[in-house]
Amino acid sequence: MSEFAVPPPMYAPPAAPPAPAARDRARHLMAQLVWEGILLVLLLVVLSIVGATGSALLGEHGLWLRVAWTGLVASGLALSLRTATPNLAVGAIAVGAGTAYAKLGGADWPVPLTIVAVLLGAAVFGALLGLFTGLTGLPAWAVSLFGMVLIQAVVFGVTDANIVMVQHGTLRSGGPLWTVLFLLVSFAGGALWLVPGVRRTLSAGAAATGRRSTSARLLGAVVGLGGSTVLAAAGGMLLAASTGAVTGDPGVQTLLAALAAVLLGGVSVFGRRAGVAGTALAVFLLVAVMDLIQLHGVPFWVRYLEIALALLVGLFVTWLLDVVGRSLDAKQPAQSGSQPAPPYQ
C-alpha cells in the first residue's frame, strides 16, 4: 500500500435518518382515514334504521341503483376536484347523456352501440374542455359552467323541455352489480391517488403559475375534465335506464348531491388531498337518508336541506383536515430541522 493512501475509516458513519416527508404523508392520510371511519359508523347506523323499517329500499330497483348512478356522477366530480379542475357540469352531462341514450334507443340503436357512442362523445367533449382549460389557464369551474349551459341548450333544443321515454326498456334488476361497479371505480381511483407520482403529475397545475405551468395544467385538466365527463355520462345513462325516462331537469340537484357527497367524503375543495373510501361511504349515506325522508312523506324541500347540511359538514371537514395537516407540518421542522412536506405531494 502506498504511504500516501488514505486509510480506511475506523467506523461506518451512521445512516441518515429517514426523510420526514413519508411520515408526514402517512399522518395526513391517517387523519383522512379517521374521518372515513366515522362515516362508516354513521352509515351502519342509517342502514340499520333502513332495515328496521322493513321497506323495499334495499330492493334491486331501490337503494342500489340510486347509489350506483349517484356514485358514478360523484366519482367523476371527485376526480375533477382531485386534479384541481372542478367540473360543475356533471349534472347537466348526466342529463345530456341520458337524453342521448333515450334518443338513440328511439332510433333503434342497439344498447351496446348506444353506450359506446354516448361515452365516446362524452370523452371528446370533456377532453375539449380540458384542452381549453389547460391551454388558457382559465379556472376549470368557469369553463365547465360554459359546458353546462351548452349541454342544457342542446337538451332543451332536442326535447323541447319535454320528458323523453327510454325505448331500450327500463332496467329492473342488477342493482347490486351496478353498485359494485361504482365501488370498484371509486376505490380504484382512491387507491391510485395514493401513488405519489400520479398525484404530483395530475395535480401539478393546482398551484402552478406562469408560462412553464402550461404542460402541468394540460394533463391534469384533460384527465380531470375528460374523466369526470365520462363518469357523469355513465351515471346519467344508468339513471335513464333505471327510471325509463329523462326529464328536462337541468341536473342541478344531481350536481349538488354529488358535490355534497364528495365534500362529505373528505375530498378537498383545494385539490390534491382525498381519501380512499370517503366518496363511496358518503354517497351511500346521503342516498339512504334521502330514501328514508321520502319513505316517511317528508316534504320535498327537506331533500335540499339535507344536501345543504351535507355541504356545510363537508366544507367543515375540508377546513378541519387542512388545519390538522398544517399542524402536523408545523411540528415537523422542530423535530427534524427540515422543511415540511406539503400534504399528499
C-alpha positions in Angstrom: 0.0 0.0 0.0 1.3 3.4 -0.9 2.3 5.6 2.1 0.1 8.3 0.6 -3.0 6.1 0.5 -6.0 7.2 2.6 -6.6 4.7 5.4 -10.0 3.2 5.6 -12.3 4.7 8.2 -12.3 3.1 11.6 -16.2 3.1 11.7 -19.0 3.3 9.3 -20.9 6.7 9.5 -24.4 6.3 10.9 -27.2 6.0 8.3 -29.1 9.2 7.5 -32.5 9.3 9.3 -35.4 8.6 7.1 -36.9 11.6 5.3 -39.8 13.0 7.2 -42.0 13.5 4.1 -43.2 9.9 4.1 -44.1 10.1 7.8 -45.9 13.4 7.2 -47.9 12.0 4.3 -48.8 8.9 6.5 -50.1 11.2 9.2 -52.2 13.3 6.8 -53.7 10.1 5.4 -54.4 8.7 8.8 -56.5 11.9 9.6 -58.4 11.2 6.4 -59.0 7.6 7.3 -60.2 8.5 10.8 -62.9 10.6 9.2 -63.8 7.8 6.8 -64.2 5.5 9.9 -66.7 8.0 11.3 -68.6 7.9 8.1 -68.7 4.1 8.1 -70.2 4.1 11.6 -72.8 6.7 10.6 -73.7 4.6 7.5 -74.1 1.4 9.5 -76.5 3.2 11.9 -78.6 4.6 9.0 -78.6 1.2 7.2 -79.8 -0.4 10.5 -82.7 2.1 10.5 -83.4 1.2 6.9 -83.5 -2.5 7.7 -85.7 -1.9 10.7 -88.4 -0.2 8.5 -89.0 -3.4 6.6 -89.3 -1.3 3.5 -88.2 -2.2 0.0 -85.5 0.5 -0.1 -82.8 -2.2 -0.4 -84.6 -3.9 -3.4 -82.8 -4.3 -6.7 -84.6 -1.3 -8.1 -84.2 0.7 -4.9 -81.2 1.9 -3.0 -78.7 0.0 -5.0 -79.4 1.6 -8.4 -79.7 5.1 -6.8 -76.3 4.6 -5.1 -74.8 3.4 -8.4 -75.8 6.3 -10.6 -75.3 8.9 -8.0 -71.9 7.4 -7.1 -70.7 7.4 -10.7 -71.5 11.1 -11.0 -69.9 11.8 -7.7 -66.8 9.8 -8.6 -66.4 12.0 -11.7 -66.7 15.2 -9.7 -64.2 13.8 -7.1 -61.7 13.1 -9.9 -62.0 16.7 -11.2 -61.5 18.1 -7.6 -58.5 15.8 -7.1 -56.9 17.3 -10.2 -58.0 20.9 -9.1 -60.2 21.2 -12.2 -63.7 21.2 -10.6 -66.3 20.1 -13.2 -69.6 21.9 -12.3 -71.2 20.5 -15.5 -71.5 16.9 -14.2 -75.2 17.2 -13.5 -76.0 18.6 -17.0 -73.7 16.0 -18.5 -75.7 13.2 -16.8 -78.9 14.7 -18.2 -77.5 15.1 -21.6 -76.1 11.5 -21.7 -79.4 10.2 -20.5 -81.2 12.1 -23.2 -78.8 10.8 -25.9 -79.3 7.3 -24.6 -83.1 7.7 -24.9 -83.0 9.3 -28.3 -80.6 6.8 -29.8 -82.8 4.0 -28.5 -85.7 5.5 -30.2 -83.7 5.4 -33.4 -83.3 1.6 -33.0 -79.6 1.7 -32.0 -78.6 -1.4 -30.1 -77.8 -0.9 -26.4 -74.1 -1.7 -26.6 -73.6 0.6 -29.6 -75.6 3.4 -27.8 -73.5 3.1 -24.7 -70.2 3.3 -26.6 -71.4 6.2 -28.7 -72.5 8.3 -25.7 -69.3 7.5 -23.7 -67.2 8.4 -26.7 -69.0 11.6 -27.3 -68.6 12.5 -23.6 -64.9 11.7 -23.7 -64.4 14.0 -26.7 -66.4 16.8 -25.1 -64.6 16.5 -21.8 -61.2 16.4 -23.4 -62.0 19.6 -25.4 -63.0 21.4 -22.2 -59.8 20.1 -20.6 -57.6 21.3 -23.5 -59.3 24.7 -23.4 -58.7 25.0 -19.7 -55.1 23.7 -19.8 -54.0 25.9 -22.7 -55.6 29.1 -21.4 -55.1 28.7 -17.7 -58.7 29.7 -17.1 -60.4 28.3 -14.0 -62.0 25.0 -14.7 -65.1 25.8 -12.8 -65.8 28.7 -15.2 -65.1 26.6 -18.3 -67.3 23.8 -17.0 -70.1 26.3 -16.4 -69.9 27.1 -20.1 -70.2 23.4 -20.8 -73.2 23.1 -18.5 -75.1 25.8 -20.3 -74.2 24.5 -23.7 -75.4 21.0 -22.9 -78.6 22.3 -21.4 -79.3 24.3 -24.5 -78.8 21.3 -26.7 -81.1 19.1 -24.4 -83.8 21.7 -24.5 -83.5 22.0 -28.3 -83.7 18.3 -28.8 -86.5 17.6 -26.3 -88.5 20.9 -26.3 -88.1 20.6 -22.5 -90.4 17.5 -22.6 -90.0 14.1 -20.9 -88.3 11.6 -23.2 -89.1 7.9 -22.8 -86.3 5.4 -23.0 -87.1 2.9 -25.8 -84.4 0.4 -24.7 -86.7 -0.7 -21.8 -86.4 0.0 -18.1 -83.6 -1.6 -16.1 -85.4 -3.6 -13.4 -82.6 -5.7 -12.0 -78.9 -5.9 -11.4 -78.8 -3.0 -8.9 -76.1 -4.6 -6.6 -74.0 -5.4 -9.7 -74.0 -1.7 -10.8 -73.3 -0.6 -7.2 -70.2 -2.9 -7.2 -69.1 -1.3 -10.4 -69.3 2.1 -8.8 -67.4 0.9 -5.8 -64.7 -0.5 -7.9 -64.3 2.8 -9.8 -64.3 4.8 -6.6 -61.9 2.6 -4.6 -59.6 2.2 -7.6 -59.4 5.9 -8.0 -58.7 6.5 -4.3 -56.0 3.9 -4.3 -54.4 5.2 -7.4 -54.3 8.7 -5.9 -52.1 7.4 -3.1 -49.3 6.9 -5.6 -47.1 10.0 -5.2 -46.1 10.1 -8.9 -49.7 10.0 -10.0 -50.8 12.6 -7.5 -48.0 15.0 -8.4 -48.4 14.7 -12.1 -52.2 15.1 -12.3 -52.5 17.8 -9.7 -49.4 19.7 -10.8 -51.4 22.5 -12.2 -53.2 23.2 -9.0 -50.6 25.7 -7.7 -48.6 26.2 -11.0 -48.4 29.7 -12.4 -46.6 31.3 -15.3 -45.7 30.1 -18.8 -43.9 26.9 -17.7 -47.1 25.7 -16.0 -48.9 25.1 -19.3 -47.9 21.5 -19.7 -48.5 20.8 -16.0 -52.0 22.2 -16.3 -52.8 20.5 -19.5 -52.5 16.9 -18.5 -54.4 17.4 -15.2 -57.2 19.3 -16.9 -57.7 16.8 -19.7 -57.7 13.9 -17.3 -59.8 15.7 -14.7 -62.5 17.2 -17.0 -62.4 14.3 -19.5 -62.6 11.6 -17.0 -65.3 13.3 -14.9 -67.4 13.8 -18.0 -67.2 10.1 -18.9 -68.2 9.0 -15.4 -71.0 11.5 -15.3 -72.3 10.3 -18.6 -72.2 6.7 -17.4 -74.2 7.7 -14.3 -76.7 9.6 -16.5 -77.3 6.6 -18.8 -77.8 4.4 -15.7 -80.3 6.9 -14.3 -82.2 6.9 -17.6 -82.2 3.2 -17.9 -83.4 2.7 -14.3 -86.3 5.2 -14.4 -87.3 4.6 -18.0 -87.5 8.4 -18.8 -85.4 11.5 -19.0 -86.9 14.9 -17.8 -85.8 18.3 -18.8 -84.3 18.9 -15.4 -81.0 20.8 -15.8 -79.3 18.5 -13.4 -78.8 21.0 -10.6 -80.0 18.6 -7.9 -77.7 15.9 -9.3 -74.7 18.3 -9.2 -75.5 19.4 -5.6 -76.0 15.9 -4.4 -72.7 14.8 -6.0 -70.8 17.8 -4.6 -72.3 17.1 -1.1 -71.1 13.5 -1.2 -67.7 14.4 -2.4 -67.0 17.0 0.2 -68.6 14.9 2.9 -66.3 12.1 1.9 -63.2 14.3 2.5 -62.1 15.3 -0.9 -60.6 18.8 -0.6 -62.0 21.7 -2.4 -58.4 22.9 -2.9 -57.4 19.8 -4.9 -54.8 17.1 -4.3 -56.0 15.8 -0.9 -58.5 12.9 -0.9 -59.1 9.6 0.9 -59.9 6.2 -0.4 -63.4 5.2 0.6 -64.9 8.5 1.7 -66.8 9.3 -1.5 -68.4 5.9 -1.6 -69.4 6.0 2.0 -70.9 9.5 1.7 -72.9 8.5 -1.4 -74.4 5.5 0.5 -75.2 7.7 3.5 -76.8 10.6 1.5 -78.9 8.3 -0.7 -80.1 6.2 2.3 -81.1 9.3 4.2 -82.9 10.7 1.2 -84.8 7.5 0.8 -85.8 7.5 4.4 -87.0 11.1 4.0 -89.1 10.1 1.0 -90.4 7.0 2.8 -91.8 9.0 5.7 -93.5 11.5 3.5 -91.4 14.5 4.4 -91.8 17.5 2.1 -89.6 17.6 -1.0 -87.7 20.7 0.1 -86.2 18.8 3.0 -84.1 16.9 0.5 -82.4 20.2 -0.4 -82.0 20.9 3.3 -80.2 17.6 3.7 -77.9 18.4 0.8 -77.2 21.9 2.3 -76.3 20.3 5.7 -74.1 17.8 4.0 -72.3 20.6 2.0 -71.8 22.5 5.3 -70.4 19.5 7.0 -68.2 18.7 4.0 -66.8 22.3 4.0 -66.1 22.0 7.7 -64.3 18.6 7.1 -62.1 20.2 4.4 -61.2 23.0 6.8 -60.6 20.7 9.7 -58.4 18.3 7.8 -56.4 21.2 6.4 -55.9 22.5 10.0 -54.7 19.1 11.1 -52.3 19.0 8.1 -50.8 22.4 8.9 -50.4 21.4 12.5 -48.5 18.3 11.5 -46.4 20.3 9.1 -45.6 22.9 11.8 -44.3 20.3 14.2 -42.1 18.5 11.7 -39.3 21.2 11.3 -38.8 21.4 15.1 -38.3 17.6 15.2 -36.1 17.1 12.3 -34.7 20.5 11.3 -36.1 20.1 7.8 -38.8 21.7 5.7 -42.3 20.2 6.0 -43.6 18.3 3.0 -46.8 19.6 1.5 -49.7 17.1 2.2 -50.2 14.4 -0.4 -47.4 15.6 -2.6 
